[in-house]
Amino acid sequence: MKIVFATNNAHKLSEIKSILGSSIEIVSLSDIGCTVDIPETGKTLEENARIKAAYVFEHYGLSCFADDTGLEVEALHGAPGVYSARYAGGAGHDSEANMRKLLGELSGEPHRNARFRTVISLLQVNENHPQKPIEHQFEGIVTGHIATEKHGQEGFGYDPIFIPDGYNQSFAELGETIKNKISHRARAVEQLALFLKAGR
């Protein structure tokens, strides 16, 4: 089975392929010749994931899935949430600036509970109605807390400052193997994989 993952993020692509294994062939946007930076204009993770998947389906007619992930911090009323990748502002996704801003916002705050949430939107070609895809969404959540400073060199995004429940190390310290077993994305992808394999 071949399916498009609507991303050109090498970290995400590697993580997804590692989680799904070889039973499902994952191709990226660049693999299908899509070089557009699909705008994420939704106000929720669910909307953003669907927007990206819908773009690929509408322009290329291929089954596709897309994800959006947010870090939701309790003391900040769920922020940065859907704006996690652009939290510090600017055009690019500057992880260092995002972490600096978040740590600054939480300076002196004793309540540092947080969760990562990933939503995956899957649009599959419907043989009976080619213009109307079959749609499904999957969600994965991992709870934890925000450290007071960065720890570890691996991972990406907020990994150096997020410590998942049950561990005393950040995602960046735990490393890819452990993270891919317990992360928000892993949990959402596991649901996606079970669904895809059941339909084969």
Secondary structure, DSSP 8 states (H G I E B T S, - for coil): -EEEES---HHHHHHHHHHHTTSSEEE-TGGGT---------SSHHHHHHHHHHHHHHHH---EEEEEEEEEEGGGTT-EETTGGGTT-SSS--HHHHHHHHHHHTTT-S--EEEEEEEEEEEE--SS-TTS-EEEEEEEEEEEEE-SS---SSSSTTGGGEEETT-SS-HHHH-HHHHHHHSHHHHHHHHHHHHHHHT-
